[in-house]
Amino acid sequence: MDGTSLTPEQEKLNALRQVLPEAFSEGKIDWEKLKATLGEDINFFNERYVLNWAGKSEAFKVLQMPTTKTLIPAKEESVNFDNTENIFIEGENLEVLKVLQKSYFGKVKMIYIDPPYNTGNDSFIYPDKFSESKADYEKRVGDKDEEGYMTKDGMFKKNSRENGQYHSNWLNMMMPRLYLAKNLLRQDGVIFVTIDDNEYHNLKILMDEIFGEENFVGSIIWNSTKSVTNTALLSVSHNYNLVYFKNLEHFTKNRHEFRLPEDGSGFTNPDNDPRGAWKADPFQVGGWRPNQQYEIINPNTGEKYKPNPGASWKNDFNKFQELLKDNRIVFGSTGEAGPQRKRFLSEALERGKVSKTWWDEVGTTTNGTQTLKKLFPEAGFTNPKPVDLIRKMIQLGDNGKDGLILDFFAGSGTTAQAVLEQNKIDGGKRKFICVQLQELCEENSEAYKSGFKTIADLSKERIRRVSKKIQLEIKAEIEKLKIELQTEETQNKIENLQNQDLGFKVLKLENSNFKQWQQIEGKDAKALAEQMKLFVDPVTESATIENMVYELLLKSGKDLNSTIEKNEGYFLINGNEMALILEKVSQEIITEVMSEYPKKVIALDKLFKGNDQLKTNTVLQMKDAGIEFKTI
């Protein structure tokens, strides 16, 4: 309520909405739909099956805008920075995804995101002025307060249901991020997206468009709460988790790669089969197949069996005879039933277990809240996802146990905790990249009162505490294993536990360390003179050598876990993949760099100032040695 009366126009629109709700879209009349509803001029423009919305073309422009941003290390906020391969990035996720494109294109095994659900109370970033320029957009998403935190007014817009482009705004936020995310997935990669009823319908069609309808795997229904809202007409107790492959064809050929680990429940060995425990599976399959229609006689009772109408035996008659001879066919637990086929535990362990689309055994948001409270009661984060939910997704999405897992709506850091815990459980070597905005906590929240200014601060602290907790658990487990008989298996378990990566690098999204050339409009001589200075010294006043190293890593396509070797006057990246000369230059340094046989060398041009002969000689020497040489 805003205290104003309805206008005659509003009254008529409300009356029309009651009679013809199908003629409205996002609260406004869709004239094409209205005419079609009334049977007049049924001629939809550009008719085809497509999801369209206000601002879609502008969202594509936002997607295609290159970024000049970079990531700078924050070692003091990290845990074991120099040795860990886990990464936590603070920054606006659209810009971060753009920064990661070159270094992580096609390298991510699994993505999990839990984006805003568009409930009407969410605040998130979306272009609310479709005419806004690139400069205006960059200024808006870069707005910070005096302490350097991203401002609510600059970064976030509340997308209330009264907004005339309620669904469109959400789609404009999601679309570019999903496109960039798809680029980062490996060919055997998978993405999970949690959503509720508010935008499920739009998200499904949007992901069909981006990932391809043929790559849709399924929609996992998660029983997210056990409580009942008695005031509701229908108490909602579930969320959806849409699952898409980057390439379905890969998984149809390698089904075992998308399986849960078999836990062995239900397997026994009542007949002491030397092959071990087994479980009896049905010997019938759906569908009528002529070569799998035959009579089977129970050798114990003489009773004859044929497939049910519309079904077939699992194998043809010759294969059945082989299985019977191999003691793989049983006739129920008493030997007096129809045929069943043995499935041995050894086979099941190798193949894994198929997951269903209904998950009610992985905890609820209440469990997620309890987990967070145990780590630090002062967090006060509401309704986080339970760790077991994300762990189960990780088991499915990366059962190879060594992939890179990305979450660019990291929130309180549940995905990071799930990766660390799952690695400890199954001995995996998975790594995570978590991205979270420096979104200010509400001033009346428990987190803010406890000293956590941003959600990113809370998330980092959660990972630190999880790391310490797992370290203590590992120490206790190793002590127990040392008491056991020291077999090769126990030694491997101890070694694996000792080598768990429980650290994480913190990096922050910041402006480039290098001044950016801007197109000068008109004949502004002063502005042009300022731009010309870039040729003299392109390095910004706030730049540091370390920050420049990380920026050049990313912009050269090297990942953030590259090895960086500091030498006198230069850096070596990943052995001899690249050398950086950023502090000083001399013939001695050039000679030493070339002795390492790097594939590429990047140097600051200003280091050669006043020594054109050295620069000319360096260019020639590098060319003769087959080394790619560039100056900035």
N, C-alpha and C positions, 0 to 999 in steps of 0.2 A: 504493500500500500504506500502511495506517495501523497495522499491527502488531496488529490485533484479529482474532479468529477469526470465522468466519461463524456467524450464528445459524441455528437450524433454519428460521426463517421465510425468511431470505435464501437458504438452500440450496434451498428449495422454489421460491422465485421465480426463481432462476437456472435451475432445471430446467424450470420452466414456460416461461421465455423461450426456451429451446432448442427446445421443442416448438411453442410458439405465439408467435412474435415479433410477429405482427400484432396481438396483444391488448395490446401495451404502447405507451405514448406517453410520451416524455420519462422513461423509466425506471420508470414506474408502470403498474399495471394499469388499462386503460380497460374498465370493467365492461360497458359497452354493446357494445364490440367483442368482448369475451370471450364474452358470451352469444350474439352473432350468429355467432361462429366455431363455437360448439358447437351451433348450430341451435336455441337456445332464446330465446324472447321477442325475436324480431327486430323491434324497434320503436325506431328511433333518434329521440331527442327533437328536435323542431323541425327536421325533415329538409329540408335544402336544400343547394345547392352554396355553400359558404362556408368561408373560412379562419377558424378560431376557435382561441383559445389562452388560457391562464391569464393573467388580468390585462388582457385586451383592453379591457374597460369602464373599468378604471382608467387605461389609457393614453389613452383618450378624455378622461377628466377632466383629465389632465396637459396634453393638447393644448388644452383649453378654458380652463385657468387663465390669466387675464390677467396680464401682467407689469407691474411698476412700474419695471423697470430702464431704464437709458438708456445712451447711448454718449457718451464724452467724448474730445476730441481729444488726441493725444500728438504735438505738432508736432515735438518734438525727435527723435523716432524716425522721422519721415516724410522723404520726399524730395519737395521742391517742393510742400509742402502746399497753398499758396494757389492753385496753378494746375492741379494734377493732378486727374483724375477717377477714378483708380484708388483702390480702398479695401481696406485690410487691417484686419480686426476681430479683436481678442483677446477671447475669451469663450466661455462654454458655448453651443454652437450652437443648442440649442432656444430658449433665452432670446433669443439674437440674432435668430433667425428671427421670433420674436414681436415684437421691437422694430421690425423692418424692415417688418412687415405694412402699416402705414398708408402709409408713404412709398413703398414699392416694389411695392405690389399691382399685378400685371399688367404689370410693366415689364421683367422679365428675359427675354432672348431664349434663353439656353441655360444649363442647369445641368449640371455634371459633379461627381459625388461618388465617392469611393473609401472607403466606410465599413469598419468592422471586419468581417472575414469570419466571425467566430465560430468560430475554429479550436479553441477550448478553452484558448487561452493569452491571449486578448484581455481587456483591461480597458476597460470603457466604462460610461457612466452609464445606469442603469436603476432603476426603483423596485422595490426588493427586498421592500418591505413594502407590500402593496396597501391596507393600512388607514392608511397614513401620511397625515397631514393636509397641507394646502397649506403651512402654516407649517413643518412638519417637512421637507417636500421642499425648500422654498426655503432653509432653513437648511443642509440637507445639500449642495445644489449650490452654496452660497455659502461653504462652509468654506474657510478660508485659513490658511496658517501665519503665523508672526510676521513674515515678510518680505513677506507679501501674495500668495504663490503658492497656487494651488489645491492642496489636499492630496490625496494618493492615496486616503487612507481616506475622505475626505468625498466626493470626486468620482467615483472609479472603483471599480467592483466587478469582480473577476475572474470571468468566466463560464466556469468549468471544465465539462467534459463530465459530471462527477459531479453537477453542480447539478441538482436535481429539476425545474427549469424552464428548462432549457438553451436550447431554441429560443424559448420564450415570452419570456425576458428580452431576447433579441436583437430580437424583433418589437416588444416594448414600447418599446425604444429607437428603432427605425426608424420605426414608424408615425406618431407625431405630427410628426416632422421632415419626412417625405414629404408629409403633408397640408399643412403650412405652406409647403413648397417649391412645391407645385402652385399655391397662391394667388399666388405671386410671378411665375409664368410668364406671358408674353404669350400671346395667342390663337394666335400663330404660333411659340410656344416649343417647345423640345425638351429632354428630360432624358436623360442617359447615366449609368448606375450600374454600376460595376465590382464584380464579385462572383466567388466561386469555388464549388466544388461543395458546400461546407458548408451554404450557405443559398440557393443558386440557386432551388430549388424553392419555398421559402417566399416569397422576394422576388418571384418572378414572379406568384404569386397575390395577394400584398399590393399590388403595383403595378397589377394588373388591377382590384383593388377601388378603389384611390384614383384612378388616372388613367383607368380604363375600359378593358376588354379591347379595345374597338374602336380605341383609340388606340395599341395596341402596334404598333411598327414592325418590330422584329426583335431578335435576339440576336446581337451581333457576337462571334465567337470570336477572341480575340487570342492568338497564339502567344507567350506571355509568357516562355518560357525555352527555350534551345537545349540546355541540359545535361540529363543523364539521371541520375535517382536509382536507382542499381543495387540498393540495398537495398529498394526499394519493389516491391510486387506489380505496380503499374501506375504508371509515372512520369508525374506530372501536368505537362503543359507548356502549359497554356492557362488563361485566365480568360474569363469572360463579361462582356459589356457590354450590359445591357438598355437598349433605346431606346424611349422613349414620347413621342408628341406631346401637347401640350395639346389640340389639336383636329385630328384627322386630316383632316377635311373641307377645312381650309384648304390642306393640302399636296396633296391629290388635285386641287385646282384650280390649284395653283401648284407643279408638280413640280420646276421649275427651282430652287426655293428650297432643296431638299435634295439638292444635287449637289456633287461634287468638281470643282475646276477642271480643264479639259481641258489636258493637257500637249503635245498635238500628235504624240505618238509614233504611228508607223504610217501617217501621212498623207503621200501623195506626189502628184505630178502628172505621170504618165507620158504623158498625151495632151495636155499643155500646155493644159488647160482654162483659159480666161480667168478663171474664178471661183476659181481657186487650187487648193491641195492638197485631196485627197479620199481617202476610204477606202471600199472596197466592202463593203456590208452585205448580209446575206441578204435575198432577196426573198420568203421564205416565213415564215409565222407559224403557230403551233399552233392547232388548232381548225378544224372544217369550216364554211365559210361559202359558201352557194350562189352568191352574186353575185361570189365571188372564185375561182371554179373555171372556168378556161379554158385554152386551149392557147397556148403561146408558142413561136415558131419562131426559132431562132438564125439571123440574117441571113447569118452567115459560113459556117455549115456546113449549114444547112437542117434541123438536128436539131430535133425537137419535144419540148417539155417540159410536163409537168403537175405540179401540186403532189403531194407525197408523200401516201400514205394518211393521213387524219385531219388534214391540214394544208390551208392555203389560201395563195394569193398575197397579198402585203401590201396590194395595192390592187385595186379593181375594174378591168374591162377598159378603160373610158374613161380612167381616171386613168393606167393603164399606157401607153396610147397617148400621152398628154401627156408623160409622163416620157421615153419613148423618143424623141419628137420633140425634147425639150429636152436630149438627150445626158446623161440621168441614169441610163440603164440600160446596164450593161456585161455582157459574157459571159466573165468570168474574165480573168486577166492576158494570155492568149494569144488571147482572142476565140473560144475553142472550147468553152466550158463553159456551164452554165446561167445564167439571168439573176440579176444582182445590182444593187443600187441604190446610186448614189453618195451619200455623206454628206460634205459639204464641211466643211473645218476651221472656216471662219467660222461655220457653223451649230452645229458641235460646241462651239465656244468659248462661244457664247451659251447653249446648252442645258446644258453641263456634263456630267460623267461620273457614271454610277450607281456607287455603292459596293457591294461584295460583303460578305457576312457573315463572311468569313475574312480576317483581317489578320495577315500575317506579314512585312510589309515596313516596319514602324514601330519596329523595335527591341524589345529585351527589357528586363527589369528590370536586367540587366547593363549595358545602355546607359544606363539611368537612373542607376545608381550611378556610372558613369564620368563622366557629365555633371556630377554633383554634386561629384565628386572634383576635376575640373578647376577648378571655381569656388572651392572651398575644401576641401582635403584633410582638414582637421580636423573636418569635419561628422560623418562617421561614420554617416550615415543609411542604413539597410539597405533594399534593394529598392524604391527610389522608382520611380514610373512614368516611362517614357521621355518626353521632351518631344514627340517626333514622334507618339506615340500621341494625346496631347491635342490637338496641332495639327491632326491629321486630323479629330478630332471637331469642332474649331472650324470647320474648312473646311466641314464638312457642316452643322453646327448654326447657323452664322452666316455664310453666304456673302454676305450683304448688307454685311458688314465693318464694321458700326457699332453692334452690339448690346451689351447688358450681359450679362456671363458670371459666374455665381455658382458658387463651390465652398465648401461649408460643412464639409467635412472636408479642409482645405487641406494638412495634413501639412507636408512640406518646401517647399511652394510651387511645385510643378511647373506647376499651372494658370496661375499668374501669369506664369511664364516663358514658357509656351506662347503666351499672349495677346500679350505684348510682342514675341516673335519673329515670330509670324504677322503682326502689324501691320506690322512692318518689311519682311517679305517681300512682302506684297500691298498695302501702303499703306492698311491698314484703320485704323479709328478705334474699335475695340472697347475697352470698359472692363471691368475685373474688380472683383468683390467677393469676397475670400477671407476665410474665417472659420476660426480655429484656437484651440483651448483653450490656456490657459497651463499645459499639461501638462508636468510636470517631466521632464527627461531623466534617464535612469538614471545614477546616480552613477559607475558604472564605464564609461560610454560615452565615446567619443572626443569627442563634442560637449560633454558636461558638463566634461570635463577641459580643453577648449579655451575654456571660459568661456560656453558657451551653456546657461543654466539651464533654459530651456524650449524645446519644439519651436517655439513661436511666435517666440522669439528667433532660432532657426536659420532659420526661414522668411523673416523680415524681412531678415536679412542676405543670404540668397540673392537676394532681389529687388533689394537694393541693388547687389550685385555683378553681377547680370544687367544692370541698368540701365547701369552703367559700361561693361560689355563691349559692349553694343549701341551706346552713344554713340561708342565708339572705332570700331566697325564702320561706323557711319553717316558719321563724319568721313572715313574712308578712301574710302568709296563716293562721297561727294560730290566729293572731290578727283578721282577718276577721271572722274566725269560732267562736271566742269568742263573737262577736256581734250578731251572729245568736241565735235562740232559742236553749237552751242547752238540746238537746235530747241525748239519749244513742248513737245514730249514730254519732253526732258531737263530743261527748266526746271521742268515739273510734278513730275518725279521728285525733283529737288533740293528743291523747296518741300515736298513731302510728307515727305521724310526729315527735314527741318529741323523740321517740326511734330509729330513723333512724341512722344506723351505717355509718358515713361519714369519718371514719379514715382509716388508712392502716399501716400495719407493713412493714418495709423495712428489707429485709434479703439479704445477699450477699454470693455468692458461693466462698468458700475458701478451702484451704487444711485442712485435718483433724487435730484436736487438739492432736491426738495420733500418735506416730511414727509407721511407717508401716514396718513389717518384709519383707525383700527382700531375694530372693534366691541367695546365693553366688555361683558364678561359679568358678571352680578351687579350689585352696588351698590358698586363700588369708587370712592369719591368722589375719592381721590387720582389714580387712573388717569384718571378722567373730567376732572379739572382739567387734567391734562397734555394730554389730547386737545384741550381747549378752547383751549389756547395756539396750536394750529394756525391758528385764525382770526386771531390777532394777527400771527404771523410764520411762514409756512409753509416758509420757506427753511431748509435744513439748515446746520449750522455749517461743513461742509466744502465747501459750494457756492461756485462762482466764477461771475462774470458770463458768461464764455465757455462754461462747461459748461452753464449754464442756457439760453443761446442755442441750443446744439445739441440739448438735450432738447426745447425748445419747437418747434424745426424738425421733429423726428421726430414729435412728438405732434400737430403740426398738419398732418402729411401732406406735408411738404416733404422733398426728398431731401438727402443729405449733401453734394452738390455745388452746393447753392443759393448764390447770391451773397449775401454778408453785407457790408453797408455800414455802418460805424460813424460815427455823427454825435454831436454834443454832446447827450448825454442820451437817445439812442435809437438803435436799429438798424433798417435797412431790409432786408428780405429779398426777393430777386428783383425788384428795382425797387420797385414799389408793391404787391406781393402781400400783404405783412404788415409791420407795424411792432411792435417790442418796446421797451417802456419798463421798464427793470430797475434803473436806478441812482438817478435822481432825477426829480422831476416839478415842473412849474410851468406857469402859463398860457402862458408863452412857448414852452415845449417842446411843449405840446398844440397850440398854434396852428401851430408849424412842422411837426409831424407831420401835421396835417390838410392842410397845404398840399401835401403829397406825394400826397394822395388815395389812401391805402392802402385795400385791401379789408377788412382786419382789423387790429385793434390789440389787443395783449395787454400788460397792465401789472401790476406787483406791487401788490397792494392796500395793503401796509404803507407805500408811498410817499405815500399820501394821509392817513396818520395825522395827526390834529389839523387837517385841512383838509377837512371834509366838504363845504363849499361848492364847492371846486374839483372834488371827485369828482362831485358832483351836476351841476355845469355841464358837466363833461367827458362824462358819460353823455348829457345832452341834446344837446350839440353833435355828438357822434358819430352819434346817432340821426337828427338833422336832416340830416346830411351823407350818410346811408346807409352809414355805416361800422360794421361789426360790432365791438363793443367788449367785451372780457372782462378781468376782474381775477382774479389768483391770490392 
